[in-house]
Amino acid sequence: MSWLRELEKALEETIEGRTEGSHRLEIAHLLLRLMLDSRVVLRNKVEMAPNSFRVWCSQALSPDDQGWLRENLAREAAERGWVLAGPCELFFEPGRELAAAAGLALQGEPVVALVENCGAMRERGFVTRRGLVLGRGRGAELRLTDPRLSRRHARLYPAVGMLCLEDLGSRAGTRLEGARVGRVPSEVKDGNRIRVGDTELQVWLLP
């Protein structure tokens, strides 16, 4: 039986008596429904589901219940093959009526694009408003196992309603759809391919 059906069955059994645990079940059911309804399907057929939730309710969940909820939401996403930008985040606000909003976020920052390695390693990174540095060193958010890459090779970042790519002074250079990219930023469009060293990446913009 799926977790969603288990939740629905448990809610049916507790809705009249308001037994212990029914509050966390209501929240769990609401957030799972939000994940189902708010997931994004990209052109590469990857499904991204929300991982950041703001919940308005009269009573916040205990730390143990929050841990249970995060664990089960992540498990459900994995079983369905959904990609999450990061660990599930929960933020509670006071409110008389139970309500929630969902978003795709990495450490609290909204995600604007998914970057995938087209090779065998299949590394994946997410562009936020702070940007995403590509490279092989510790200073890169998306670390790639390519010896031709500089430690901080190139950077993707959103600006003025578009996604930009700049080279960070790398030795091997950066190419966007075959054209060399320098310090002057180039606009990246949905589905564009980036080559850094011997690594080819593809970028998917979130709606």
C-alpha atoms as one frame of an Amber mdcrd trajectory, in Angstrom:
protein
   0.000   0.000   0.000   1.407   3.442  -0.937   2.165   5.976   1.769  -0.592
   8.222   0.400  -3.174   5.454   0.736  -1.893   4.628   4.227  -2.356   8.283
   5.178  -5.864   8.398   3.734  -6.809   5.216   5.586  -5.353   6.525   8.857
  -7.171   9.843   8.434 -10.464   8.048   7.864  -9.947   6.169  11.136  -8.992
   9.239  13.184 -11.114  12.020  11.703 -13.999  11.550  14.155 -12.126  10.903
  17.382  -9.162  13.218  16.742  -6.891  10.562  18.205  -3.233  11.137  19.007
  -1.179  11.630  15.843  -4.065  12.815  13.668  -2.584  16.347  13.420   0.669
  15.122  11.898  -1.291  12.847   9.565  -3.333  15.804   8.302  -0.160  17.795
   7.645   1.532  14.813   5.993  -1.460  14.277   3.705  -1.554  17.980   2.773
   2.166  18.136   1.956   2.158  14.943  -0.071  -0.775  16.271  -2.093   1.208
  19.489  -2.639   4.163  17.457  -3.903   1.878  15.607  -6.319   0.156  18.751
  -7.590   3.189  21.086  -7.679   5.851  18.895  -9.276   7.516  20.219 -12.414
   8.204  18.092 -15.510  11.213  19.364 -17.460  11.878  18.794 -21.157  14.351
  16.021 -20.305  11.420  14.169 -18.659  12.865  14.668 -15.173  10.163  15.324
 -12.588  11.132  17.745  -9.824   8.990  17.836  -6.712   8.850  20.562  -4.046
  11.091  20.037  -1.048  10.456  23.278   0.876   7.146  23.773   2.689   5.661
  26.639   4.705   2.803  25.418   6.889   0.186  27.559   8.621  -1.498  25.777
  11.517  -2.605  26.290  15.112   0.000  23.863  16.443   3.451  23.123  15.041
   4.699  19.558  14.952   7.226  18.301  17.491  10.849  17.830  16.317  10.283
  14.051  16.225   7.149  14.416  14.107   8.941  16.842  11.775  11.767  14.334
  11.335   9.236  11.581  10.580   7.541  13.809   8.020  10.775  14.847   6.262
  11.921  11.236   6.098   8.664   9.977   4.605   8.343  12.802   2.076  11.887
  12.106   0.862  11.154   8.362   0.719   7.988   8.916  -1.299   9.869  11.146
  -3.758  12.601   8.519  -4.185  10.058   5.734  -4.782   8.294   7.795  -7.449
  11.571   8.816  -9.120  11.140  12.515  -8.348  14.185  14.764  -8.064  14.460
  17.007  -5.004  16.717  20.063  -4.972  17.756  19.272  -1.415  16.533  17.870
   1.921  12.892  18.522   2.815  12.516  21.793   4.713   9.595  22.647   7.006
   8.693  26.134   8.234   5.710  26.621  10.547   3.651  29.803  10.902   0.757
  30.444  13.295  -2.661  30.116  11.666  -6.130  28.987  12.674  -6.746  27.068
   9.455  -4.353  24.415   8.165  -2.748  25.574   4.912   0.585  25.167   3.179
   2.701  26.455   0.299   5.427  24.509  -1.501   8.563  25.432  -3.389  11.742
  24.009  -4.905  14.683  25.274  -2.888  18.318  24.577  -2.107  19.253  25.654
   1.429  16.335  28.075   1.463  17.107  29.582  -1.959  14.585  29.099  -4.798
  15.918  26.957  -7.663  15.778  28.427 -11.174  17.547  25.738 -13.241  18.789
  22.152 -13.201  22.265  21.342 -14.589  23.047  17.737 -15.605  26.259  16.032
 -16.645  25.599  14.308 -19.991  28.367  11.755 -19.378  28.572   8.575 -17.354
  29.012  10.317 -13.966  25.584  11.990 -14.147  26.443  14.710 -11.637  23.638
  17.166 -11.039  23.483  20.717  -9.693  20.907  23.421  -9.117  21.154  27.119
  -9.940  19.741  29.473  -7.292  19.717  33.271  -7.108  23.251  33.053  -5.664
  24.427  31.198  -8.765  26.221  27.888  -9.324  29.992  27.550  -9.755  31.223
  24.650 -11.915  34.659  23.189 -11.306  36.755  20.431  -9.744  37.739  22.155
  -6.500  36.135  22.725  -3.124  35.091  26.217  -4.170  32.676  24.791  -6.773
  29.061  23.992  -5.907  28.911  21.451  -8.740  32.175  19.507  -8.474  33.003
  17.561 -11.625  35.550  14.754 -11.907  37.384  16.161 -14.919  41.157  16.839
 -14.634  40.974  19.499 -17.363  38.696  21.687 -15.284  39.932  24.567 -13.169
  39.044  24.536  -9.494  36.511  27.322 -10.192  35.900  26.989 -13.914  32.625
  28.734 -14.833  29.549  30.184 -13.199  25.814  30.132 -13.960  23.600  32.790
 -12.388  20.227  34.488 -12.982  20.174  38.168 -13.943  17.489  40.490 -15.347
  15.046  37.699 -16.134  17.534  35.380 -17.835  20.190  32.796 -16.981  23.784
  33.819 -17.608  27.041  31.893 -18.037  30.537  33.300 -17.540  33.992  31.751
 -17.662  36.047  32.339 -14.515  39.423  32.545 -16.227  39.752  28.796 -16.835
  42.641  27.348 -18.857  40.542  24.890 -20.887  37.799  27.414 -21.609  34.003
  27.258 -21.588  31.687  26.769 -24.555  27.947  27.312 -24.876  26.332  25.531
 -27.840  29.805  25.392 -29.396  30.582  29.111 -28.986  33.373  30.194 -26.668
  32.281  32.039 -23.522  34.502  34.612 -21.825  34.215  37.022 -18.946  31.346
  38.765 -20.740  28.261  36.711 -19.757  26.309  34.756 -22.361  22.589  33.987
 -22.092  21.695  30.334 -21.485  18.383  29.042 -22.812  16.357  25.958 -21.904
  18.067  22.791 -23.149  21.373  24.486 -24.021  24.582  22.463 -23.722  27.711
  23.716 -21.983  31.182  22.247 -22.447  33.792  22.703 -19.726  37.039  20.784
 -20.238  36.008  17.318 -21.444  32.623  17.499 -19.710  29.345  18.301 -21.434
  26.447  19.605 -19.360  22.848  20.376 -20.235  20.765  23.082 -18.586  17.033
  22.902 -17.949  15.208  26.047 -16.859  12.389  25.722 -14.349   9.071  27.289
 -15.364
